[in-house]
């Protein structure tokens, strides 16, 4: 469902969302999520403060009349009451609550420190809900090789090149779909356009270079609708996200992994994990390769295998000391 915050927002909120989209270069999807989170919060406040009739449908509460006087009354207690509401009434998990909490903190920090509309930030001390830290699922080195070996059929060069790039470069599926053949440079690098149209350059290893070279020998040229697209579908269109996902699922199913929650994004996890665990890549370099904005996002890929933890314990110089 398309969201247009300009129809429902009050001027200060519009200003904040425009700032996120233009200055911070957040994607439209992210800006829409900020708006929906903040709209829910302000609707809740109207109910909590009893400024709307008790029988008002929550989804019909308008927020376009909110002004600075309304915002000046926000305090930490109301913020925590909102968090409780999300648990009791909406039954949201910690991850969803944490996102809404971050939306609140971002907005009030902006109007306090950037716009200087408030003397102090009322939600500065609002704590993010603790999220259960689930380790990302990834393919082992053996499974990765098995997946590559499973590629066959009339589009085998194309499919092999895509899976090779997933497993070696950790691209997002949207980034893979957006690649142009002109993004491949003679110095064996590729220009990638990530979230928020942010560009980064990734170095291609020998496996990627050879896979792309083999594909380019058979890449369709005649009747191709998007002349610059790197990966072409059987209908001579640019391969879409859904088409790439379907292709990856097909090969995952072939090696018996489709029912275990594996996906294109799991191949991204795999690339990061293999580079970290087997290649010893520094997490800060991994951050740039993956196109993460924050180092904390990258650190979920740096989980250690039990064998690594065993070796780490044995490497302790005190490990051989006896009483």
C-alpha positions as CSV (number, residue, x, y, z in Angstrom):
1,X,0.0,0.0,0.0
2,X,1.4,3.4,-1.0
3,X,2.0,5.9,1.7
4,X,1.9,9.6,1.3
5,X,2.8,11.4,4.5
6,X,2.1,14.8,2.9
7,X,-1.6,14.1,3.2
8,X,-1.7,13.3,6.9
9,X,1.3,14.9,8.5
10,X,1.7,18.1,10.4
11,X,4.5,20.6,9.2
12,X,7.2,19.6,11.7
13,X,6.8,15.9,10.8
14,X,6.8,16.6,7.1
15,X,10.0,18.6,7.6
16,X,11.6,15.6,9.4
17,X,10.6,13.0,6.9
18,X,11.8,15.2,4.0
19,X,15.1,15.6,5.8
20,X,15.4,11.8,6.1
21,X,14.7,11.4,2.4
22,X,16.8,14.2,0.9
23,X,19.7,14.9,3.4
24,X,20.1,11.5,4.9
25,X,19.2,9.8,1.6
26,X,17.0,7.2,3.2
27,X,14.9,5.1,0.8
28,X,11.2,5.8,0.3
29,X,10.4,2.5,2.0
30,X,12.4,3.6,5.1
31,X,10.8,7.1,5.2
32,X,7.4,5.5,4.9
33,X,8.1,3.2,7.9
34,X,9.2,6.2,9.9
35,X,5.9,8.0,9.1
36,X,3.8,4.9,10.0
37,X,5.6,4.4,13.3
38,X,5.3,8.1,14.3
39,X,1.7,8.3,13.1
40,X,0.9,5.3,15.4
41,X,2.6,7.1,18.3
42,X,0.7,10.4,17.8
43,X,-2.6,8.6,17.4
44,X,-1.8,6.7,20.7
45,X,-1.1,10.0,22.5
46,X,-4.4,11.5,21.4
47,X,-6.2,8.5,22.9
48,X,-4.0,8.4,26.0
49,X,-4.6,12.1,26.6
50,X,-8.3,11.7,25.9
51,X,-8.3,14.4,23.3
52,X,-10.5,12.4,21.0
53,X,-13.8,10.7,21.7
54,X,-13.5,7.3,23.4
55,X,-15.3,5.5,20.6
56,X,-13.1,7.0,17.8
57,X,-11.7,4.3,15.4
58,X,-7.9,4.3,16.0
59,X,-7.1,4.1,12.3
60,X,-9.2,7.2,11.6
61,X,-7.5,9.5,14.1
62,X,-5.9,12.4,12.2
63,X,-2.6,13.9,13.2
64,X,-2.4,16.9,10.8
65,X,-3.5,19.2,13.6
66,X,-0.6,18.5,15.9
67,X,1.6,21.5,16.8
68,X,4.6,22.4,18.8
69,X,2.6,22.8,22.0
70,X,1.4,19.2,21.7
71,X,5.0,18.0,21.2
72,X,6.2,20.0,24.2
73,X,4.0,17.9,26.5
74,X,5.5,14.6,25.4
75,X,7.5,13.0,28.3
76,X,9.3,9.8,29.0
77,X,6.3,8.3,30.8
78,X,4.1,8.6,27.7
79,X,6.8,7.0,25.6
80,X,7.0,4.0,27.9
81,X,3.2,3.8,27.9
82,X,3.3,3.7,24.2
83,X,5.8,0.8,24.4
84,X,3.4,-1.0,26.8
85,X,0.5,-0.4,24.3
86,X,2.5,-2.0,21.5
87,X,2.9,-5.1,23.7
88,X,-0.6,-5.3,25.2
89,X,-2.7,-4.2,22.3
90,X,-0.6,-4.9,19.2
91,X,1.3,-7.9,20.5
92,X,4.5,-6.7,18.6
93,X,7.7,-8.6,19.2
94,X,10.9,-6.9,20.5
95,X,12.2,-6.3,17.0
96,X,9.1,-4.4,15.8
97,X,9.0,-2.4,19.1
98,X,12.6,-1.5,18.7
99,X,12.1,-0.1,15.3
100,X,9.2,2.1,16.5
101,X,11.4,3.2,19.5
102,X,14.1,4.2,17.1
103,X,11.7,6.2,15.0
104,X,10.6,8.1,18.1
105,X,14.1,8.8,19.2
106,X,15.2,9.9,15.8
107,X,12.3,12.4,15.4
108,X,12.6,14.0,18.8
109,X,16.4,14.2,18.5
110,X,15.9,16.0,15.2
111,X,13.4,18.6,16.5
112,X,15.6,19.1,19.7
113,X,19.1,19.3,18.3
114,X,18.6,20.2,14.7
115,X,15.5,22.5,14.8
116,X,15.9,23.6,18.4
117,X,12.1,23.5,19.0
118,X,12.4,21.8,22.4
119,X,14.7,22.6,25.3
120,X,15.5,19.0,26.0
121,X,14.8,15.6,24.3
122,X,11.9,14.0,26.2
123,X,12.7,10.5,24.9
124,X,16.5,10.6,25.1
125,X,16.5,8.0,27.9
126,X,14.0,5.7,26.3
127,X,15.6,2.3,26.1
128,X,15.4,0.0,23.1
129,X,13.6,-3.3,23.8
130,X,16.1,-6.1,24.0
131,X,16.0,-8.2,20.9
132,X,16.7,-11.9,20.8
133,X,20.0,-12.3,19.0
134,X,19.5,-15.0,16.4
135,X,22.5,-16.0,14.5
136,X,22.0,-15.6,10.7
137,X,21.6,-18.8,8.7
138,X,24.2,-19.5,6.1
139,X,25.5,-22.2,3.9
140,X,28.7,-24.0,4.8
141,X,31.7,-24.0,2.5
142,X,30.7,-27.5,1.3
143,X,27.1,-26.5,0.7
144,X,28.2,-23.5,-1.2
145,X,30.3,-25.6,-3.5
146,X,27.4,-28.1,-3.9
147,X,25.1,-25.2,-4.9
148,X,27.5,-24.0,-7.6
149,X,27.8,-27.5,-8.9
150,X,24.1,-27.9,-9.1
151,X,23.7,-25.2,-11.8
152,X,22.7,-26.5,-15.2
153,X,20.3,-26.0,-18.1
154,X,20.0,-23.5,-20.9
155,X,20.8,-20.5,-18.7
156,X,23.6,-22.2,-16.8
157,X,26.2,-19.5,-17.5
158,X,23.9,-16.7,-16.3
159,X,22.7,-18.6,-13.2
160,X,26.2,-19.6,-12.3
161,X,27.5,-16.0,-12.6
162,X,24.6,-14.8,-10.3
163,X,25.2,-17.4,-7.6
164,X,28.9,-16.8,-7.8
165,X,28.4,-13.1,-7.2
166,X,26.0,-13.8,-4.3
167,X,28.5,-16.1,-2.6
168,X,31.6,-14.1,-3.2
169,X,30.4,-10.5,-3.0
170,X,27.5,-10.6,-0.6
171,X,25.2,-8.5,-2.8
172,X,21.6,-7.9,-2.0
173,X,19.1,-9.3,-4.4
174,X,17.9,-5.8,-5.4
175,X,21.5,-4.9,-6.1
176,X,22.0,-8.0,-8.3
177,X,18.9,-7.1,-10.3
178,X,20.1,-3.5,-10.8
179,X,23.5,-4.4,-12.1
180,X,24.4,-3.1,-15.6
181,X,27.1,-4.6,-17.7
182,X,28.7,-1.1,-17.8
183,X,29.1,-1.4,-14.0
184,X,31.8,-4.1,-14.6
185,X,35.1,-2.3,-15.0
186,X,38.4,-3.3,-16.6
187,X,40.2,-3.3,-13.3
188,X,38.0,-6.2,-12.1
189,X,35.7,-4.0,-9.9
190,X,32.0,-3.6,-10.1
191,X,29.9,-0.5,-9.2
192,X,27.0,-1.4,-6.9
193,X,24.0,0.8,-6.1
194,X,22.7,-0.1,-2.7
195,X,20.1,1.2,-0.3
196,X,19.3,4.9,-0.6
197,X,21.1,5.0,-4.0
198,X,24.4,4.8,-2.2
199,X,27.2,3.6,-4.5
200,X,30.1,1.4,-3.5
201,X,32.8,-0.4,-5.5
202,X,33.4,-4.1,-4.9
203,X,36.5,-6.0,-6.1
204,X,35.8,-9.1,-8.1
205,X,37.9,-12.2,-7.4
206,X,39.0,-14.6,-10.1
207,X,35.9,-16.8,-9.7
208,X,33.6,-13.8,-10.3
209,X,35.7,-12.5,-13.2
210,X,35.6,-15.9,-15.0
211,X,31.9,-16.5,-14.3
212,X,31.0,-13.1,-15.7
213,X,33.3,-13.6,-18.7
214,X,31.7,-17.0,-19.5
215,X,28.2,-15.4,-19.2
216,X,29.0,-12.4,-21.4
217,X,29.9,-14.8,-24.2
218,X,26.3,-16.0,-24.3
219,X,24.5,-13.0,-23.0
220,X,21.6,-12.1,-25.4
221,X,22.1,-9.0,-27.5
222,X,19.4,-9.0,-30.1
223,X,15.9,-7.8,-29.1
224,X,17.0,-7.1,-25.5
225,X,14.6,-4.5,-24.1
226,X,17.0,-3.1,-21.4
227,X,20.3,-2.8,-23.4
228,X,22.4,-2.0,-20.3
229,X,21.1,-4.7,-18.0
230,X,23.7,-7.3,-17.0
231,X,21.4,-10.3,-16.3
232,X,18.8,-10.9,-19.0
233,X,15.7,-13.1,-18.5
234,X,14.4,-15.6,-21.0
235,X,11.9,-12.9,-22.2
236,X,14.9,-10.6,-23.0
237,X,14.0,-8.3,-20.1
238,X,16.2,-7.3,-17.1
239,X,15.9,-10.0,-14.6
240,X,13.7,-8.9,-11.8
241,X,14.1,-9.5,-8.0
242,X,11.4,-12.2,-8.1
243,X,13.0,-13.9,-11.1
244,X,16.4,-14.1,-9.5
245,X,14.8,-15.3,-6.2
246,X,12.9,-18.1,-8.1
247,X,16.1,-19.2,-9.8
248,X,18.0,-19.4,-6.5
249,X,15.2,-21.3,-4.8
250,X,15.2,-23.8,-7.7
251,X,18.9,-24.7,-7.1
252,X,18.5,-24.6,-3.3
253,X,15.7,-27.1,-3.6
254,X,17.8,-29.2,-5.9
255,X,20.4,-29.6,-3.1
256,X,17.8,-30.1,-0.4
257,X,17.9,-26.7,1.3
258,X,14.8,-24.8,0.2
259,X,12.6,-26.1,3.1
260,X,15.1,-25.0,5.7
261,X,14.6,-21.3,5.3
262,X,17.4,-20.5,2.9
263,X,17.0,-17.6,0.4
264,X,19.0,-15.1,-1.7
265,X,19.6,-13.1,1.5
266,X,21.0,-16.3,3.1
267,X,23.6,-16.3,0.3
268,X,24.6,-12.8,1.4
269,X,25.0,-14.1,4.9
270,X,27.1,-16.9,3.5
271,X,29.4,-14.6,1.7
272,X,30.0,-12.5,4.8
273,X,30.5,-15.5,7.0
274,X,32.9,-17.2,4.6
275,X,35.0,-14.1,4.2
276,X,35.1,-13.6,8.0
277,X,35.6,-17.1,9.1
278,X,37.8,-18.5,6.3
279,X,39.4,-15.4,4.9
280,X,40.0,-13.5,8.1
281,X,38.5,-10.3,6.7
282,X,38.4,-7.5,9.2
283,X,34.8,-6.6,10.2
284,X,35.3,-2.9,9.2
285,X,36.3,-4.0,5.7
286,X,33.3,-6.4,5.6
287,X,31.1,-3.4,6.5
288,X,32.2,-1.6,3.3
289,X,31.9,-4.7,1.1
290,X,28.3,-5.3,2.3
291,X,27.3,-1.6,2.1
292,X,26.2,-1.4,5.8
293,X,25.7,2.0,7.3
294,X,26.5,0.9,10.8
295,X,29.2,-1.5,12.0
296,X,26.7,-3.0,14.4
297,X,24.7,-4.4,11.5
298,X,27.8,-6.1,10.1
299,X,28.7,-7.7,13.4
300,X,25.8,-10.2,13.2
301,X,27.8,-11.9,10.4
302,X,30.8,-12.4,12.7
303,X,29.5,-15.2,14.8
304,X,32.1,-17.8,15.6
305,X,31.9,-21.5,14.9
306,X,32.2,-23.9,17.8
307,X,35.5,-25.0,16.3
308,X,36.9,-21.4,16.2
309,X,35.8,-20.9,19.8
310,X,37.5,-24.2,20.8
311,X,40.7,-23.1,19.1
312,X,40.5,-19.6,20.7
313,X,40.3,-21.2,24.2
314,X,43.2,-23.5,23.4
315,X,45.2,-20.6,22.1
316,X,45.1,-18.9,25.5
317,X,48.7,-19.0,26.9
318,X,47.3,-20.2,30.2
319,X,45.6,-23.2,28.7
320,X,48.5,-25.5,29.5
321,X,49.2,-24.3,33.0
322,X,48.6,-26.9,35.7
323,X,48.6,-26.5,39.5
